[in-house]
Amino acid sequence: MAAEENLMDTWESHILELRGSRKNGHIYKEMSDVLRNKNHMFSPQEVQEKIHNLTNKYKAEKKKIGPTGGTPSEWPHFRKIQSFLGSFKCHNNESLMEESTSKPKEQ
């Protein structure tokens, strides 16, 4: 469990870097090094895969909750990941729906 917590903390601290460029190999390497210093031996590829899996799990949980907030997620990592992924439009279906249906501003 400590490994997942440290991974999420490291992910959160690198979130803007990961969102900025298409080629993130060097960032996953940095993250792998940070985790290695905390005695978690993940290769850069493993870090990338774990983040991918956690992102997909977060999206599935968010979908289960629905746009009205429904039943809170019982997944223990939901709140942590929501705290740093939830602000991005691509993970916020309500704002995307609202944006796509609203009238364009007149100039």
C-alpha positions as CSV (number, residue, x, y, z in Angstrom):
1,M,0.0,0.0,0.0
2,A,2.9,2.4,0.7
3,A,4.2,1.8,-2.8
4,E,0.9,3.0,-4.3
5,E,0.7,6.0,-2.0
6,N,4.3,7.0,-3.0
7,L,3.5,6.4,-6.6
8,M,0.4,8.7,-6.4
9,D,2.4,11.4,-4.6
10,T,5.2,11.2,-7.2
11,W,2.6,11.2,-10.0
12,E,0.9,14.3,-8.5
13,S,4.2,16.2,-8.2
14,H,4.9,15.5,-11.9
15,I,1.4,15.8,-13.3
16,L,2.0,19.1,-15.2
17,E,5.1,17.7,-16.8
18,L,3.3,14.6,-17.9
19,R,0.5,16.6,-19.5
20,G,2.8,18.9,-21.3
21,S,4.6,16.7,-23.8
22,R,4.0,13.7,-25.9
23,K,7.3,12.0,-25.1
24,N,7.4,11.5,-21.4
25,G,10.0,8.7,-21.1
26,H,12.4,11.0,-19.2
27,I,9.7,12.0,-16.8
28,Y,8.8,8.3,-16.0
29,K,12.6,7.7,-15.5
30,E,12.7,10.6,-13.0
31,M,9.6,9.2,-11.2
32,S,11.2,5.7,-11.2
33,D,14.3,7.2,-9.6
34,V,12.2,9.0,-6.9
35,L,10.4,5.8,-6.1
36,R,13.7,3.9,-6.0
37,N,14.9,6.3,-3.4
38,K,11.9,5.3,-1.4
39,N,12.7,1.6,-1.8
40,H,10.1,0.9,-4.5
41,M,11.7,-0.8,-7.5
42,F,9.6,0.2,-10.4
43,S,11.1,0.6,-13.9
44,P,10.0,3.6,-15.9
45,Q,7.8,1.3,-18.0
46,E,6.1,0.0,-14.8
47,V,5.5,3.5,-13.6
48,Q,3.8,4.4,-16.9
49,E,1.7,1.2,-16.8
50,K,0.6,1.8,-13.2
51,I,-0.4,5.3,-13.9
52,H,-2.3,4.2,-16.9
53,N,-4.1,1.5,-14.9
54,L,-4.9,4.0,-12.0
55,T,-6.2,6.5,-14.5
56,N,-8.5,3.9,-16.1
57,K,-9.7,2.8,-12.7
58,Y,-10.4,6.5,-11.7
59,K,-12.4,7.0,-15.0
60,A,-14.4,3.9,-14.3
61,E,-15.2,5.0,-10.7
62,K,-16.1,8.5,-11.9
63,K,-18.4,7.0,-14.5
64,K,-20.1,4.8,-11.8
65,I,-20.7,7.8,-9.6
66,G,-22.3,9.6,-12.5
67,P,-22.8,13.4,-13.1
68,T,-24.9,13.9,-10.1
69,G,-22.4,12.6,-7.7
70,G,-24.5,9.5,-6.9
71,T,-23.0,7.0,-4.5
72,P,-19.5,8.0,-3.3
73,S,-16.7,5.8,-4.6
74,E,-15.5,3.1,-2.2
75,W,-12.2,2.8,-4.0
76,P,-9.5,3.9,-1.5
77,H,-7.5,5.9,-4.0
78,F,-10.4,7.8,-5.6
79,R,-10.2,11.0,-3.5
80,K,-6.4,11.2,-3.8
81,I,-6.5,10.9,-7.6
82,Q,-9.6,13.1,-7.9
83,S,-7.6,15.8,-6.0
84,F,-5.1,16.2,-8.9
85,L,-6.8,14.7,-12.0
86,G,-10.3,16.1,-11.4
87,S,-9.4,19.6,-12.3
88,F,-8.4,18.7,-15.9
89,K,-11.3,19.0,-18.4
90,C,-10.6,15.7,-20.0
91,H,-11.5,14.0,-16.6
92,N,-14.5,16.3,-15.9
93,N,-17.4,15.1,-18.0
94,E,-19.8,17.7,-16.6
95,S,-17.7,20.7,-17.8
96,L,-17.2,19.0,-21.2
97,M,-20.9,18.4,-21.6
98,E,-21.7,22.0,-20.5
99,E,-19.0,23.4,-22.8
100,S,-20.2,21.5,-25.8
101,T,-23.9,22.5,-25.4
102,S,-23.5,26.1,-24.4
103,K,-23.9,28.9,-27.0
104,P,-20.8,30.5,-28.3
105,K,-20.0,34.0,-27.0
106,E,-21.0,36.8,-29.3
107,Q,-18.2,39.2,-30.2
